[in-house]
């Protein structure tokens, strides 16, 4: 009689984590490759944040000083993450749902975990793709500066700021058809960016807009990332607002995903 450690089930169970990681890698490579085949997506993701920096921030930077320049770069990093969330996780997910290939993948004897993890990793890849030109340009033509510790803190803050944005993108992607998802992503992008102080610092906003801005996920994320990168501190409202939006949008995204699964298989 075989011992429990040498039974086929036990051996198979030992291989499951490695198998899930391999599937996650394969799905990630497939999704990244498919996206890279659309040049306009790659160009917009990689160039747009850096272009905004060059056109709007650099001419006005003047003698604002290193702290202001660093804050401007941090704001645009949050914008880059939001753009990826709305278009890669939002419009991209909705487009994938409309393909016969997606329906076929759901019939395979594999859980949804690897595909979902791959979608998150794909978004992370394109977020980094958008940050690299932005950071390189900032280092070359602005006074932005930070320490290695603050840089890492800024990346950690960007991860926190991206959680509600990721949930928002998934909620859009799993709630509406592809054409509507693309339009909704475009409608949400600029208002959230302006209201969150991602293009202009909150200090120059009218009082009424600054009050509204405080309660938006983009403003909360912006305050966390800027505070971490510049060492100026984070407002007391930022983390609670960020957590609240993460929970609310996360619940909406989970409900949309479950509704989508039920609609396809009932």
Secondary structure, DSSP 8 states (H G I E B T S, - for coil): ---GGGSHHHHHHHHHHHHHHHHHHHHHHHHHHHHHT-HHHHHHHHHHHHHHIIIIIHHHHTTS-HHHHHHHHHHHHHHHHHHHIIIIIIIHHHHHHTSHHHHHHHHSSS-SHHHHHHHHHHHHHHHHHHHHHHHHHHHHHS-----HHHHHHHHHHHHHHHHHHHHHHHHHHHHS-HHHHHHHHHHHHHHHHHHTTSSS-GGGS-HHHHHHHTTSHHHHHHHHHHHHHH-S---HHHHHHHHHHHHHHHHHHHHHHHHHHHHHH-
